[in-house]
């Protein structure tokens, strides 16, 4: 874990909205370097701070890493609409047949 990642997580957990944004944008250009850590943070975080988890997910999507495919698949098939939105967005950005198959399964039923 880099010092940048540690500092960004500290800022993103602050109560001050500007500090939260500062932490988010500290990681934004480096999300791909920290995708494993971001996924771990997302999974370890409790559901109390839904907004924080959404921001983590947004960074995971920005990483555009195939290592996020299992998490994005799980969330695309889940009930949480915000997580589902970000997961589908992330899947659209990933290369490969597996991501396309998840997107196909996740499309709304016509009726």
Protein Blocks (a to p, Z undefined) as FASTA:
>chain_A
ZZklmmmmmmmmpmblklmmmmmmmmmmmmmmmmmmmmmmmmmpcfklmmlmmmmmmmmm
mnopaklmmmmmmmmmmmblklmmmmmmmmmmpgcjklmmmmmmmpccdZZ
